[in-house]
């Protein structure tokens, strides 16, 4: 057990999980995540580079550093694709999709989300697929394509029906009610 606890991979996983459980000032999180990425690179731990890079991209996005977020999301996606980690590729692609929407590039965003759905289906990842359906529904809502928004939000709710993530289902039911109301289907909402 001591050998496992001292392994570099275990140490990096511990550092990454600790970041999620602690309250850290914004700069500390960025620096610490960059440190995890650098240590994973030094150890050639590809999966950890991708996971930490995606987390860093999400964090940078949340603090408004779009170019930094794009850089880390692109790198994580490229590594995930190169090493055929499709599960991690979808998560990095979702960060890229958010950046596309922030730049009002809706059609590339929709294309990327549809691709993510296909990968989720092939991996039988209904939980993450439900999130992708929901985001697609909200993108269509933003574009005023309410019938398509309703269709995708209904798919999200359906995918979460038997999920342990019932709070996620409640949120998607609320989103569906919002879109149904906008589309004039008040009774259904």
N, C-alpha and C positions, 0 to 999 in steps of 0.2 A: 504494500500500500504506500509506503514512503516513497518508493521509486516513482509510482504513478503521480503522487502529489507533487513531486519535484520536477516532473516532466515539463518542458517548455510549453507544449500544447495545453496541458492542464492549466498552467499558470496564466496563459493568455485568455483562456476561456473564463477563468476566475476573474481576471481583470475586467473583461468585457461585461460579465454578469454583475459585478460590483458597481459598475457605472450606472446600471439601470436601477439599482436599489438605493443609491445615495443621492442626497441633494447636493448638487454641484453648481457653482456659478458657471455661466455660459462659456467663458474662456477656458475654464478648467476642463469641461467636458470635451471641447474641441481638442485641446492639447492632449488629454488622456487618450481619446480615441485615436489621434494621430500617432501617439506612442504605441498603442496596441497594433495598429497597422504596420508601423515600422518594425516592431519586434516580430510580427508574423512574417513579414517580408524577409527579415534576416534568417528566419528558421525555414523559409520556403513552405510555410503552411498555407496552401492555396485557399482552402475553405475559410480559414480564419481571416485571411486578407480580404476575401469577398464579403464575409459577414461584417467585419469591422469597417470596411470601406463603405458598405451600404449604410451602416448605422451612422457613420460620420457624414455621409451625403445627406441623410435625413435630418441630422442635427443641424448641419450648415444651412439646409433649406429652411428649417424652423427659425433660424436667427437672421435670415435674409441674405445669406452669402450664396447667391445663385450660381456664380461662376465656380466657386469652390465645390458646391454640391454637384454641379454638372461634371466636374473633373473626376471626383471620386465615384459617382454613379457610373460614368462611362467606363472607368477603369475596372470597377467591380463587374459590370456587365460583360466586358471584353474577356476578363479572366474566367468568369463563369461559363461563357460560351466556349472558350478555348479548352477548358477542362471538363466540359459537358456536365456542369452542375446546374441542370435546368431548374431545379427548385429555387436555387439562389439567384439564377438569372432573372426569374420572374420578379423577385423582390427588388433587384437593382433596376429592372425595367420600369417598375412602378414609380421610382423616384424620377427617372427620366421622363415619364409621362406627366408627372406633376409639373415639372419644369416646362414641358411643351405647353401645357394649359396656361401656365403663368404668362407665357409669351403669346397667348391667344392663338396657338397653332392647334386648332381643334381636330382637324382631319388626321394629322399624324398621331395625335393623342388617341383618337378612336382606333386607328389601325394598330397601335401598340397595345392597347387594351384588348382588342380582339385576339391578337397574337397571344397575350398573356392568358386569356380564357382557354385557348386551345392547349397551351402547355398545362394549365391547371387540370383540364379534362384528361389529358394523357397521363398525368401523375395521380389522378383520382384525388386531387386536393380540393374538396368541396368547400372547406372553410375559407381558404384564400380565394377560390373562385367566386364565392359569394361576395367578397369585398370588391372584386374586380367588376362583377355584375352591377353592384351598387354604384361604383364610380362611373361606369359607363352610363347608367341611368341618369346620374346627376349631370354628366357632360351633355347628354341629349336634352335634359331639362334646360340647361343654360343656353342651348342652341334653339330652344323653342320647339323641339321635335318631341312633343309630349307623349305621343303614342309609343314611340321607341323607348322613351324614358320609363313609362309605365311597364312595358314588357320586361325591361332589364331589372327594374326594382322588384317586380313580382318574382323573377328568377332568383334574385338575391334572397328574398324572404323564404322562398321554397327551399333553397339550398341550406338555409339556417334552421329549418323546421325542427330537425332532430339533433341540432348541434348543442353542445354544452354552452355555447356563447349566446344565451338568450338575451342578453343586453344588446348585442349586435343585431339580433332579430327585431327587438323593440325599436332600435334606431332606424332600421330599414323600413319597418312598418310606418314610422312617422314620416320618413322621406316619401314613401309611397302615397300616404294620405295627402301630403303637400302637393305632389304632382297631380294626383287625381283631382284635388280641389282646383288647381290651376287649369286643368283640362275641362272643368265644368261637371265633373262626376262627383258632385257633393255627397250624394247618398252613399256611394261606394267608399268615399273617403272616410 
